[in-house]
Amino acid sequence: MNLFDLRHKRLSLSQWATAYSYDAAWRNIEVEHYAYLRDRANQLLLFSEITFEIRNFLVTEAFDKYQAYVHLNAEAELGWMLHYRYDVLEGDRIVAKIGEGGHLYSLDHELLGCVSNTPGVVPRIIQYVDYAPVVVGTLDGLQIHRPTGEPWRMALRRNLNVQRWATS
């Protein structure tokens, strides 16, 4: 049994599996999202839409993904990770933002560079000037060490207002 097989059995299971796949909720509100999926599986069992075995399977899958995202979210708070957003600070002032794709933008939305995460190489932010790569800074944990100027600090930006998947 897997989620793909269950997805097409009932609309309610398809909706549950879609909510399970909603990564933005896992990245931003993992505890609430797990609780929602667990409660929704209990509700489906209560209304006799699924068996106890399927309910246990769904809750176990959700718990496994919850544990994985707790680990990923903890790592994202210690250093840059793809698919997470960061504010870039100079002192206490936000000077730029790094988006989910690893692009560094100024506050007026000018592209300042992209994070290059080549395996075996220190992650760095590169900007291409006349088709030539220029290193804007290197990443060390939540610090951006720039060749000119003081290092910038990154702070993980969590969207606590993310909408959880509503399955009604």
PyMOL commands that set and color helices and strands:
alter all, ss='L'
color gray80, all
select helices_A, chain A and resi 3-7+11-20+23-28+30-46+52-76
alter helices_A, ss='H'
color red, helices_A
select strands_A, chain A and resi 85-90+93-98+103-106+111-116+124-129+132-140+143-145+152-157
alter strands_A, ss='S'
color yellow, strands_A
deselect
rebuild
show_as cartoon
